[in-house]
Amino acid sequence: MMGFKEYAWQLQKADSGLREKLAEELGIRPAVAQLLINRGVRSKEEGKRFLFPDLESLHSPELMKGLISARSKITKALEKGNKITIYGDYDVDGITSTVLLVSVLKKLGGHVSYYIPDRFTEGYGLNRRALEKIREEGTDLVVTVDCGISSLTETEYAKIIGMDIIITDHHLPPEQLPRCIMVNPAQVDCTYPWDKLAGVGVAFKLVQSILPREEWEQYLDLVAMGTIADVVPLLDENRILTKYGMEKLNSSCRPGINALKKISGFDDKVLTSERVPFSLAPRLNAAGRMGNAGQAVELLLTDSSAAALELAQTVDQYNRERQKIENSILQKAIEEIEEKNLEHQKVLVLDGEGWHPGVIGIIASRLVEIYSRPVVLISLDGEEGRGSARGIEGFNLIGTIRQCAELLTKYGGHEFAAGLTLPKKHVEELRKRINSLAEKELTSTILEPRLFLEAELDESEINLDLLDELKLLEPFGHGNPVPLFKGSSLEIEGFSYVGKQKNHLKLKLRGKQKLLEGIAFNMDNKKIPLAYRQVSVAFALEDNCWGEYRNPVLQLKDFHFNDFLHIEGINVIDRREVKRKEKYLQYLVNHGNTLIYINTLYQKERLSRILGQNEGIHYCHQGNIDGDVLGNIEHFVVYDLPLEAEKIFTLTKNIFRDIKNVNVHLIYSSEDLSVNRMFLKTILPQRSSLVKIYQVIKRVEEKGKVEIKKVIELLNEANHFSFTEYLFNHSLNIFQEINLLKPLSDEPKKYRLSSSEKVGDLSSSESFKENQRLWEEFEKFQDFMLQVDKDILGMLFLHYEGRLHNLDGILKEGGSGELGTY
């Protein structure tokens, strides 16, 4: 998913009281307790059921409306030797449901066959021609799986031509129901405790009521595959069935499953609920999309390893063809969206002549991921169009499509996925109508790509013990997603690109206490990190095993630069207080022309020795730039804590007037403050330095006269304070203003020392008072530059108009102080 789309992060609100209570009662970590709360757990008993699912906790199948009657009719058909046909569907749920009932009824000695409609010529569900064919082949009883609840007229027709029919389904029933035995927990008057079973789950409940536990357990691999692939919530019974089903799947003796694992590269790897949708399921689905779903049924039914391998190779080839066609259509769809500037439409409705109807649903899902909005893809064949639609959270897809019913020949589905057919001439009207209906419902908030983060983890919580506890939450899937966490205030210490195509980003993230490893898959370089940047990360925890070595790795889904601000063409990167300034700088100068702002020539010489000779490095010493380099600047680094506003902000205003997309790095720190104070002491005399100079004057005085040359010589010999000639001359001015010294007119560079009763106080010196004002202004400015928000600095870099008013107010109010001129 990466590419690092700009996601908004939504952090689940923590329930600290319940979290601590569950953590103590269940003996788990608070973070895991919070994950249980997020999944609806509110008590110790519910927590135990979730963490330790048990087959004994499965609900009694007899609680499901219609199941006892269905079992009775099937049992009688078996006793009479009647032919039973299982009528399924061409997706994984339908295929596994079909295999489950066919296998069980054959085991019971039944005369059993199956029928899977063709996706392209028949479509989903029961149809008359299929029923006629089934009857002609001698069928007495039809049992549907994963379909039939909406087939009112077809069930009546089955009875007319002499067949009994039992509907087992899990889809939402319509208002008018077929008049036959129905087994569906979603029926309005069904009191079964869990109504979110997959089609294979409903079929399994029938099996559970017929066979003893030691026999029905062997079919849980099929139940797990169908349940995971149909994207039903992995909670309640689905969680139990999938957990035990995954164990069966990994130890399966079923030749078809073993062949599928081998062809998928999982014959020697552990399959998880997260891997099934990307390994076994697509190959089974591909048979129905690209060829004949019956081949997938036969693959799972066969007892021959050789036949299974041949069939697995066939469905694998179908899957490869599907991928090629899918990629081609996806590229065409993206090109059309970009060329016609459609990405801002609320719902993307695209059509194409000859688009393969078996893959447009997958492509619609891909486009939803890319554009974060509902998508309807329509495959045109002559004057007819067949469409697949995919929705997003917060938008009722089928409800919106239902309001366009008069434009459609047929439609069906639910909130997140739907199918439809319509005349070609109605496509454009459907596009307009569906967007008009979505205009109010699809707000910018709903359309904003979001990551839902379940908890914030401190670095100290990230360890192997937490990883082991997280495994108690498996199997993961819809309704029980892999937990995403937030990590804050981490520093990128280093990174590298890995993988054959160098498209995965490996990161070292430094926390306050330890170093963490991170990996970002399929990184498309849109958000290239820089070493020593500070980030918050959205991540899942991954168990990295290499032999006997294990360590937790952060699988990054997104990251936000804590230090980043984009404002009017410049990027302000706030790394004030970074601990390794030189390393940060060394990395930076290797990634573009860099202008470094420093306070002293000594700093330039020091950095030149560290960084070496590099044509891309330039220095700015208090506003003076060495050479004409402004046109090529990519990075402007404020290395030293600036001494005064005028020089730094006038410089940046002039630089950024003509140059855009410059990265401004703030890497000065409070450690610079003592250096700046020392520097200022060399030019602005304080009371303490004046006292020291006066003490030297007293030492060289002879008969009331003071020779300046001797004073300077003694001061140069003294190492206990910073002395400069500028400081001395400034001090002389102050001494003259308070009548301490008077120049001798007949003896140049000699002064007369006044008697103490004639000397004024320092407060009477205008120069000294000005020094005090400058010192106060300096201290305020230093404090301002260290504490002010980066957004205010960004504005000053661009729009400084003179000296700063009310620095204290700006800091206190977070930006409400006036920025302007005196």
C-alpha positions in Angstrom: 0.0 0.0 0.0 2.9 2.2 0.5 3.9 4.9 -1.9 3.4 6.9 1.2 0.1 8.5 0.2 -0.7 11.4 2.5 -2.7 9.6 5.2 -4.6 11.2 8.0 -4.0 9.3 11.2 -6.9 8.4 13.5 -5.7 7.2 16.8 -8.2 5.1 18.8 -9.1 6.8 22.1 -7.7 4.7 25.0 -9.8 3.5 27.9 -7.1 3.6 30.5 -9.3 2.3 33.4 -10.7 -0.8 31.5 -7.3 -1.4 29.9 -5.5 -1.7 33.2 -8.3 -3.8 34.6 -8.2 -6.3 31.7 -4.4 -6.4 31.7 -4.4 -7.4 35.3 -7.2 -9.9 35.1 -6.0 -11.6 31.9 -2.3 -11.3 32.7 -1.5 -9.4 29.5 0.2 -6.2 28.6 -1.8 -3.0 28.6 -1.3 -2.5 24.9 -2.8 -5.9 24.1 -5.7 -5.1 26.6 -6.4 -2.0 24.6 -6.5 -4.0 21.4 -9.1 -6.3 23.0 -11.2 -3.2 24.0 -11.0 -2.0 20.4 -12.5 -5.3 19.3 -15.5 -5.0 21.7 -14.1 -6.9 24.7 -15.4 -5.5 28.0 -14.9 -8.3 30.5 -12.5 -11.0 31.6 -14.7 -13.7 30.3 -15.0 -12.0 26.8 -11.3 -11.6 26.8 -10.7 -15.3 27.5 -13.0 -16.3 24.7 -11.2 -14.0 22.3 -7.7 -14.9 23.2 -8.3 -18.6 23.6 -11.0 -19.6 21.0 -12.3 -23.1 21.5 -14.4 -25.4 19.2 -16.5 -26.2 22.2 -17.7 -22.5 22.1 -19.3 -23.0 18.6 -23.0 -22.2 18.7 -25.4 -25.1 18.3 -26.3 -25.4 14.6 -29.9 -26.3 15.5 -30.4 -22.7 16.6 -30.3 -21.6 13.0 -33.7 -21.2 11.4 -34.4 -23.9 8.8 -31.4 -26.1 9.6 -33.2 -28.9 11.3 -35.7 -29.1 8.3 -32.8 -29.0 5.8 -31.0 -31.8 7.7 -34.1 -33.9 7.7 -34.8 -33.5 4.0 -31.1 -34.2 3.1 -31.1 -37.3 5.3 -34.3 -38.6 3.7 -32.8 -38.0 0.2 -29.7 -40.0 1.2 -31.8 -42.8 2.6 -33.9 -43.0 -0.6 -30.8 -42.8 -2.9 -32.1 -39.6 -4.5 -29.6 -37.6 -6.6 -28.5 -34.4 -4.8 -26.9 -31.5 -6.7 -24.9 -28.8 -4.9 -25.5 -25.5 -6.7 -22.5 -23.2 -5.9 -20.8 -20.1 -6.9 -17.6 -19.3 -8.8 -15.7 -17.5 -6.0 -13.6 -19.1 -3.3 -16.5 -19.0 -0.8 -18.8 -20.8 -3.3 -16.1 -23.2 -4.4 -15.2 -24.3 -0.9 -18.8 -24.5 0.1 -19.5 -26.8 -2.9 -16.5 -29.0 -2.1 -17.5 -29.2 1.6 -21.1 -30.5 0.9 -20.1 -32.7 -2.0 -17.4 -34.4 0.1 -19.5 -34.9 3.2 -22.6 -36.2 1.3 -20.4 -38.6 -0.7 -18.9 -39.8 2.5 -22.4 -40.5 3.7 -23.0 -42.6 0.6 -25.0 -40.1 -1.3 -25.5 -39.8 -5.1 -24.1 -36.3 -5.4 -23.0 -33.9 -8.1 -22.4 -30.2 -8.3 -23.1 -27.3 -10.6 -21.2 -24.0 -10.8 -22.7 -21.4 -13.2 -20.4 -19.7 -15.7 -19.5 -16.2 -14.6 -19.8 -14.8 -18.2 -22.7 -16.6 -19.8 -24.9 -17.3 -16.7 -23.8 -14.9 -14.0 -24.3 -15.3 -10.2 -27.0 -17.4 -8.7 -29.7 -19.8 -9.9 -31.0 -19.7 -13.5 -33.6 -21.6 -15.4 -31.4 -23.2 -18.0 -29.1 -24.5 -15.3 -32.0 -26.0 -13.3 -33.4 -27.6 -16.5 -30.0 -29.2 -17.2 -29.7 -30.4 -13.6 -33.2 -31.9 -13.7 -32.4 -33.6 -17.0 -29.4 -35.3 -15.4 -31.7 -36.9 -12.8 -31.5 -34.5 -9.8 -34.2 -34.8 -7.2 -32.8 -32.3 -4.6 -30.9 -29.1 -5.2 -29.0 -27.6 -2.2 -27.6 -24.1 -2.9 -24.5 -22.8 -1.2 -23.5 -19.2 -1.1 -26.4 -18.2 -3.3 -30.2 -18.5 -3.8 -31.7 -16.2 -1.1 -32.8 -13.8 -3.9 -33.9 -16.4 -6.4 -37.6 -16.3 -5.9 -38.8 -17.2 -9.4 -36.0 -19.7 -9.9 -36.9 -21.7 -6.8 -40.5 -21.8 -7.9 -39.4 -23.1 -11.3 -37.3 -25.8 -9.7 -40.4 -27.1 -8.0 -42.4 -26.9 -11.2 -40.0 -29.1 -13.0 -40.0 -31.7 -10.2 -37.1 -30.8 -7.9 -37.0 -30.0 -4.2 -34.7 -27.2 -3.2 -32.9 -26.1 -0.1 -31.3 -22.6 0.1 -28.2 -22.2 2.2 -26.8 -18.7 1.9 -25.4 -15.8 4.0 -26.3 -12.8 1.9 -28.8 -10.2 3.1 -32.3 -11.5 2.2 -34.7 -9.4 0.1 -38.1 -8.5 1.4 -39.8 -11.3 -0.6 -38.2 -14.7 0.1 -38.3 -18.0 -1.8 -40.9 -20.5 -0.6 -38.6 -23.3 0.4 -36.4 -24.4 3.2 -33.9 -21.7 3.8 -30.8 -21.8 6.1 -29.4 -18.3 6.4 -28.5 -16.6 9.8 -29.3 -13.2 8.2 -33.0 -13.9 8.0 -35.0 -11.3 10.0 -36.6 -13.9 12.3 -33.6 -16.1 12.7 -32.4 -16.1 16.4 -29.0 -17.6 15.7 -26.4 -15.7 17.8 -24.0 -14.9 14.9 -25.2 -13.7 11.5 -21.9 -12.9 9.8 -20.9 -16.4 8.6 -19.5 -16.8 5.1 -21.4 -19.1 2.7 -19.0 -21.9 3.6 -19.7 -21.2 7.3 -23.5 -21.7 6.8 -22.8 -24.9 4.9 -20.5 -26.0 7.7 -23.3 -25.6 10.3 -25.3 -28.1 8.3 -22.3 -30.5 8.3 -21.8 -29.9 12.0 -25.3 -31.0 12.7 -24.9 -34.2 10.7 -21.4 -35.5 11.6 -19.7 -36.1 14.9 -16.9 -33.6 15.9 -14.0 -36.0 15.0 -15.3 -36.2 11.5 -16.3 -32.6 10.8 -13.0 -31.2 12.1 -11.2 -32.6 9.0 -13.1 -30.1 6.8 -12.1 -26.9 8.7 -9.4 -26.2 6.1 -12.1 -25.6 3.5 -14.1 -23.5 6.0 -11.1 -21.3 6.8 -10.2 -20.7 3.2 -13.7 -19.7 2.2 -14.2 -17.5 5.3 -11.0 -15.6 4.8 -11.5 -15.1 1.1 -15.1 -13.8 1.5 -13.8 -11.0 3.8 -16.4 -11.6 6.6 -15.5 -10.4 10.1 -13.0 -12.8 11.8 -14.9 -12.6 15.1 -17.1 -14.9 17.1 -17.6 -18.2 15.2 -15.6 -17.0 12.2 -12.6 -16.5 14.5 -12.9 -20.0 16.0 -13.4 -21.7 12.6 -10.6 -19.8 11.0 -8.1 -20.4 13.9 -8.6 -24.2 13.8 -9.0 -24.2 10.1 -5.6 -22.6 9.6 -4.1 -25.4 11.7 -5.7 -27.9 9.4 -4.7 -25.9 6.3 -1.0 -26.1 7.4 -1.2 -29.8 8.1 -3.6 -30.7 5.3 -3.5 -34.1 3.7 -5.8 -32.8 0.9 -3.8 -33.2 -2.4 -5.4 -30.2 -3.9 -4.4 -27.9 -1.1 -0.9 -29.3 -1.0 -0.6 -28.7 -4.7 -1.8 -25.2 -4.4 0.7 -24.5 -1.6 3.5 -25.9 -3.7 2.5 -23.9 -6.8 2.2 -20.7 -4.6 5.6 -21.2 -3.0 4.2 -22.1 0.4 4.8 -25.8 0.5 7.5 -25.3 3.1 6.2 -22.2 4.7 3.5 -21.5 7.4 0.3 -20.2 5.9 -1.5 -17.5 7.9 -4.8 -15.8 7.5 -3.0 -12.8 6.0 -1.3 -14.9 3.4 -4.3 -16.9 2.1 -5.8 -13.9 0.2 -2.5 -13.5 -1.7 -1.6 -17.1 -2.3 -4.3 -19.8 -2.5 -7.4 -17.7 -2.9 -6.4 -15.7 -6.1 -5.6 -19.0 -7.9 -8.9 -20.6 -7.0 -10.7 -17.3 -7.9 -8.8 -17.2 -11.2 -10.5 -20.4 -12.4 -13.9 -18.7 -12.2 -12.6 -15.4 -13.6 -10.6 -16.7 -16.5 -11.8 -20.3 -17.2 -14.1 -22.8 -15.5 -14.6 -22.7 -11.7 -15.3 -26.4 -11.9 -11.6 -27.0 -12.3 -11.0 -25.4 -8.9 -13.7 -27.6 -7.4 -12.1 -30.7 -8.9 -8.7 -29.6 -7.6 -10.0 -29.6 -4.0 -12.0 -32.8 -4.5 -9.4 -35.1 -6.1 -7.6 -37.8 -4.1 -4.8 -38.0 -6.7 -1.7 -35.9 -6.1 -0.7 -36.0 -9.8 -4.2 -34.8 -10.9 -4.1 -32.2 -8.2 -0.7 -30.8 -9.3 -1.9 -30.7 -13.0 -5.1 -28.8 -11.9 -3.0 -26.5 -9.6 -0.8 -25.6 -12.6 -3.9 -24.9 -14.7 -5.4 -22.5 -12.1 -2.0 -20.9 -11.6 -1.8 -20.2 -15.3 -5.2 -18.7 -15.2 -4.0 -16.5 -12.4 -1.0 -15.3 -14.4 -3.3 -14.4 -17.3 -5.5 -12.6 -14.9 -2.6 -10.5 -13.6 -1.5 -9.5 -17.1 -5.0 -8.5 -18.2 -5.6 -6.8 -14.8 -2.4 -4.7 -15.1 -3.2 -3.7 -18.7 -6.8 -2.5 -17.8 -5.6 -0.8 -14.6 -3.0 1.2 -16.6 -5.7 2.2 -19.1 -8.0 3.3 -16.4 -5.4 5.4 -14.6 -4.4 7.0 -17.9 -8.1 7.9 -18.5 -8.5 9.3 -15.0 -5.4 11.5 -15.4 -6.0 12.6 -19.0 -9.6 13.6 -18.3 -8.8 15.0 -14.8 -11.4 12.7 -13.2 -9.6 12.2 -9.9 -11.6 14.9 -8.3 -15.0 13.3 -9.1 -16.7 11.9 -6.0 -17.3 8.5 -7.7 -15.1 7.2 -10.5 -17.3 5.6 -13.2 -15.2 4.2 -16.1 -16.1 2.0 -19.0 -14.1 0.2 -21.6 -15.0 -1.9 -24.6 -13.8 -5.5 -24.2 -12.6 -5.1 -20.6 -12.5 -8.6 -19.1 -15.5 -8.8 -16.8 -13.8 -11.4 -14.7 -11.1 -8.9 -13.4 -12.8 -5.5 -13.3 -13.9 -6.1 -9.6 -10.2 -6.5 -8.6 -9.2 -3.4 -10.6 -12.0 -1.4 -9.0 -10.6 -2.3 -5.6 -7.1 -1.2 -6.7 -8.4 2.1 -7.9 -10.2 2.6 -4.6 -6.8 2.1 -2.9 -5.2 4.6 -5.2 -7.8 7.4 -5.3 -9.6 6.8 -2.0 -13.1 7.1 -3.5 -15.8 4.7 -4.8 -15.2 3.2 -8.2 -17.6 1.6 -10.8 -15.9 -0.2 -13.7 -18.0 -1.2 -16.6 -17.0 -3.8 -19.3 -18.8 -3.0 -22.6 -19.8 -5.8 -25.0 -21.7 -4.4 -27.9 -24.7 -2.6 -26.5 -24.5 -4.1 -23.0 -22.3 -3.2 -20.0 -21.5 -5.3 -17.0 -20.1 -3.5 -14.0 -18.3 -4.1 -10.7 -18.4 -1.4 -8.0 -16.3 -1.0 -4.9 -17.1 1.4 -2.1 -15.3 3.0 0.9 -16.1 3.4 4.6 -18.9 5.9 5.3 -20.6 5.5 1.9 -23.5 3.2 1.2 -22.6 1.9 -2.2 -25.6 -0.4 -2.8 -28.0 2.2 -1.4 -26.7 4.7 -4.0 -26.9 2.2 -6.8 -30.4 1.3 -5.8 -31.4 5.0 -6.5 -30.2 4.5 -10.1 -32.3 1.3 -10.6 -34.3 2.5 -13.6 -31.0 2.8 -15.5 -30.0 -0.8 -14.7 -31.0 -4.1 -16.1 -29.8 -6.0 -12.9 -27.9 -5.2 -9.8 -27.0 -6.6 -6.4 -24.4 -6.3 -3.6 -23.8 -4.6 -0.3 -22.3 -1.5 1.3 -18.8 -2.1 -0.1 -19.2 -4.2 -3.3 -21.8 -4.5 -5.9 -22.4 -5.8 -9.4 -24.7 -4.4 -12.1 -25.6 -4.7 -15.8 -27.1 -1.9 -17.9 -27.5 -0.8 -21.5 -24.5 1.0 -23.0 -26.6 4.1 -23.7 -27.2 4.6 -19.9 -23.6 4.6 -18.9 -23.1 8.4 -19.1 -26.3 9.0 -17.3 -25.3 6.6 -14.5 -22.0 8.5 -14.2 -23.8 11.8 -13.7 -26.5 10.4 -11.5 -24.3 8.5 -9.1 -21.9 11.5 -8.7 -24.9 13.8 -8.1 -26.2 11.5 -5.4 -22.7 11.2 -3.8 -22.1 14.9 -3.8 -23.6 15.5 -0.3 -22.8 12.1 1.2 -19.1 12.0 0.2 -17.6 14.8 2.2 -13.9 15.7 2.1 -13.4 14.0 5.5 -14.8 10.7 4.2 -12.7 10.9 1.0 -9.5 11.7 3.0 -7.2 8.6 3.1 -7.0 7.4 6.7 -5.0 5.0 8.8 -6.7 3.8 11.9 -4.1 3.4 14.6 -5.1 1.3 17.6 -2.7 2.5 20.3 0.5 4.5 20.8 3.5 2.4 21.8 6.5 3.6 23.8 9.7 2.2 22.5 10.2 0.4 25.8 7.0 -1.6 25.0 8.4 -2.9 21.7 9.9 -6.3 22.5 9.6 -10.0 21.9 7.2 -10.5 24.8 4.7 -8.1 23.1 5.1 -9.9 19.8 4.3 -13.2 21.5 1.1 -11.7 23.1 0.0 -10.2 19.8 0.0 -13.7 18.3 -2.9 -14.5 20.6 -5.0 -12.1 18.5 -4.5 -14.2 15.4 -6.0 -15.0 13.0 -6.1 -11.5 11.6 -8.5 -10.3 8.9 -11.6 -8.3 8.3 -13.0 -7.2 11.7 -9.8 -8.2 13.5 -7.1 -6.4 11.5 -3.4 -6.6 12.1 -2.9 -3.9 14.7 -1.4 -0.6 13.6 0.4 1.4 16.2 1.8 4.9 16.5 5.4 5.6 17.5 6.5 9.1 18.3 9.7 11.2 18.4 12.0 8.7 16.7 15.1 9.8 14.8 16.1 8.3 11.5 19.7 7.3 12.2 20.2 5.6 8.8 18.4 4.0 5.9 19.1 1.9 2.8 17.1 0.6 -0.1 16.8 -3.2 -0.3 15.2 -5.9 -2.5 15.9 -6.9 -6.0 14.5 -3.6 -7.4 15.7 -1.6 -4.4 12.1 -0.5 -3.8 11.9 -1.4 -0.1 13.2 1.0 2.5 15.1 -0.3 5.5 15.4 2.2 8.4 17.2 2.5 11.7 15.1 4.5 14.1 16.7 5.9 17.3 14.5 6.3 20.4 15.5 7.7 23.7 16.6 4.3 25.0 17.2 2.0 22.1 17.6 1.5 18.3 14.6 0.0 16.4 14.5 -1.5 12.9 11.9 -0.5 10.4 11.0 -1.7 6.9 8.7 0.1 4.4 7.7 -2.1 1.4 7.2 -0.8 -2.1 8.4 2.7 -1.2 8.0 4.9 -4.3 10.5 7.6 -3.2 7.7 10.3 -2.9 8.6 10.7 0.7 12.4 10.2 0.8 13.6 10.3 4.4 16.8 12.1 5.5 19.1 10.7 8.1 18.7 12.4 11.5 15.2 13.6 10.7 12.6 13.2 13.5 9.5 11.2 12.7 6.4 9.7 14.0 5.6 6.3 12.4 2.5 4.2 11.8 3.5 0.6 11.9 2.6 -3.0 12.4 4.9 -5.2 14.4 6.6 -8.0 12.6 8.5 -11.0 14.0 11.8 -11.1 12.2 13.2 -14.6 12.5 16.6 -15.7 11.1 17.6 -19.1 12.4 17.4 -18.9 16.2 17.6 -15.1 16.1 14.4 -13.1 16.6 13.8 -9.4 16.8 10.7 -7.1 16.4 10.7 -5.1 13.2 8.4 -2.1 12.6 6.6 -2.7 9.3 6.0 1.0 8.4 2.7 2.0 6.8 3.3 5.7 6.9 5.4 8.3 8.6 5.0 11.9 9.4 8.0 14.2 9.8 7.6 15.9 13.2 10.1 18.5 12.1 8.5 19.4 8.8 6.6 22.5 7.5 5.9 23.4 3.9 5.2 27.1 3.5 5.0 29.2 0.3 7.7 27.2 -1.6 10.1 26.4 1.3 10.3 23.4 3.5 11.2 24.1 7.1 12.8 21.1 8.7 13.0 21.7 12.5 15.9 19.7 14.0 16.8 22.2 16.8 18.6 20.3 19.6 19.8 17.6 17.2 22.6 15.8 19.0 24.8 15.0 16.1 25.0 18.2 14.1 28.1 17.3 12.2 26.8 13.9 11.1 23.5 15.5 10.0 25.5 18.0 8.0 27.8 15.4 6.5 24.8 13.5 5.3 23.1 16.5 3.9 25.9 18.0 1.8 26.0 14.7 -0.1 22.4 15.3 -1.2 22.5 18.7 -2.9 24.1 22.1 -2.9 24.1 23.4 0.6 24.5 26.9 2.1 25.5 26.9 5.8 24.7 29.9 8.0 27.4 30.4 10.7 28.3 33.2 13.2 32.1 33.2 13.0 34.9 32.6 10.5 36.4 30.2 13.0 33.3 28.0 12.6 33.7 28.1 8.8 37.3 26.9 9.1 36.3 24.1 11.6 33.5 22.9 9.4 35.7 23.0 6.3 38.1 20.6 8.0 35.3 18.2 8.9 33.4 18.3 5.6 36.4 18.6 3.3 36.5 20.3 0.0 33.2 20.1 -1.8 32.0 22.4 -4.6 28.4 22.0 -3.3 29.2 23.5 0.1 29.0 27.2 0.7 29.1 29.3 3.8 27.2 32.4 4.9 29.1 34.3 7.6 26.6 36.7 9.3 24.8 37.5 6.0 27.9 37.5 3.8 27.8 34.6 1.2 31.0 33.3 -0.3 30.3 33.4 -4.0 27.3 33.6 -6.3 25.6 30.3 -5.4 22.0 31.3 -4.7 20.6 29.9 -8.0 21.6 26.4 -7.1 20.7 26.1 -3.4 18.8 23.0 -2.4 19.5 23.1 1.4 19.9 26.2 3.6 21.3 25.1 7.0 21.0 27.4 10.0 24.0 25.8 11.8 24.7 28.3 14.5 22.1 29.9 16.7 21.7 33.3 15.0 22.9 36.4 16.9 20.4 38.9 15.7 17.2 39.0 13.7 18.3 41.6 11.1 21.0 39.5 9.5 19.3 36.1 9.4 15.8 37.2 8.3 16.9 39.9 5.8 19.2 37.3 4.2 16.5 34.6 4.0 13.9 37.0 2.7 16.3 37.9 -0.2 17.2 34.3 -0.9 13.7 32.9 -0.9 12.3 35.7 -3.0 13.6 34.2 -6.2 14.4 30.6 -5.2 11.7 28.0 -4.4 11.7 24.5 -3.1 14.6 25.1 -0.7 14.9 22.9 2.4 15.6 25.1 5.4 17.2 23.0 8.1 17.3 24.4 11.7 20.0 22.5 13.5 21.2 25.0 16.1 20.6 24.2 19.8 20.7 25.7 23.3 24.3 24.6 23.5 25.1 27.4 21.1 23.8 30.0 23.6 26.9 29.9 25.8 29.1 30.3 22.7 27.0 33.3 21.6 27.2 34.9 25.0 31.0 34.5 25.0 31.1 36.1 21.6 29.0 39.0 22.7 31.1 39.6 25.7 34.0 40.4 23.3 32.2 43.3 21.8 29.7 44.6 24.4 31.3 45.4 27.8 29.4 44.3 30.9 30.0 45.6 34.4 32.3 42.7 35.2 34.6 43.3 32.2 34.6 47.0 32.9 35.8 46.3 36.5 38.6 44.1 35.2 39.8 46.7 32.7 39.6 49.4 35.4 41.8 47.2 37.7 44.5 47.0 34.9 44.2 50.8 34.4 44.9 51.3 38.1 48.0 49.1 37.9 49.6 51.1 35.0 48.7 54.5 36.3 51.7 56.8 37.0 51.0 60.1 38.7 47.4 60.1 37.5 48.3 59.3 33.9 47.4 56.2 32.0 49.2 55.0 28.9 46.8 52.9 26.8 49.5 50.9 25.2 50.5 49.4 28.5 46.9 48.7 29.4 46.4 46.8 26.2 49.6 44.8 26.8 48.5 43.7 30.2 45.0 42.9 29.0 46.4 40.7 26.2 48.5 38.8 28.7 45.4 38.1 30.9 43.5 34.9 29.9 40.7 35.1 32.4 38.2 37.0 30.2 37.6 37.5 26.4 39.4 40.7 25.4 39.3 42.4 22.1 40.4 45.8 20.9 36.8 46.5 20.0 35.8 45.7 23.5 38.5 48.0 24.9 37.6 50.9 22.7 34.0 50.6 23.7 35.0 50.5 27.3 37.0 53.7 26.9 34.0 55.5 25.6 32.0 54.4 28.7 34.8 55.5 31.1 34.9 58.9 29.4 31.2 59.2 29.6 31.3 58.7 33.4 34.4 61.0 33.8 36.7 58.2 34.8 39.2 58.9 32.1 40.0 62.1 30.1 42.2 62.2 27.1 45.4 64.3 27.4 45.5 66.8 24.6 49.2 67.1 24.6 50.0 63.4 24.9 48.2 61.2 22.3 46.9 57.8 23.6 47.3 58.9 27.2 44.5 59.5 29.6 44.2 61.2 33.0 42.5 59.1 35.7 40.0 61.2 37.6 39.6 61.2 41.3 36.8 59.0 42.6 34.6 61.9 43.8 34.4 63.2 40.2 33.4 59.8 38.7 29.7 59.2 37.8 27.8 56.0 38.1 27.6 53.5 35.2 23.9 54.2 34.8 24.8 57.7 33.7 26.6 56.4 30.6 24.4 56.3 27.5 26.7 53.8 25.9 26.5 51.4 28.9 22.7 51.7 28.9 22.6 51.0 25.2 24.8 47.9 25.9 22.4 46.7 28.5 19.5 47.2 26.1 21.3 45.2 23.4 22.1 42.4 25.9 18.5 42.2 26.9 17.4 42.2 23.3 20.0 39.5 22.5 18.8 37.3 25.4 15.2 37.6 24.3 16.1 36.9 20.6 18.1 33.8 21.6 15.2 32.5 23.7 12.8 33.3 20.8 14.9 31.4 18.2 15.2 28.4 20.5 11.5 28.2 21.5 9.4 29.7 18.7 7.3 27.4 16.5 8.7 26.5 13.1 5.6 28.0 11.3 6.4 31.4 12.7 10.0 31.1 11.7 8.9 30.1 8.2 6.9 33.3 7.9 9.8 35.4 9.2 12.2 33.7 6.7 9.9 34.9 3.9 8.3 38.1 5.1 10.5 39.9 7.6 10.0 43.6 7.5 12.2 44.9 10.3 12.9 44.4 14.0 10.6 42.1 15.9 8.0 43.4 18.4 6.9 41.6 21.5 9.0 38.4 21.4 7.7 37.3 24.8 4.1 37.7 23.4 4.9 35.6 20.3 6.3 32.8 22.4 3.5 33.0 25.0 0.6 33.1 22.5 2.2 30.8 20.0 2.2 33.3 17.2 0.0 36.2 18.1 2.8 38.7 18.6 3.2 41.4 16.0 5.8 40.9 13.3 6.7 44.2 11.8 8.7 47.4 12.1 9.2 49.9 15.0 
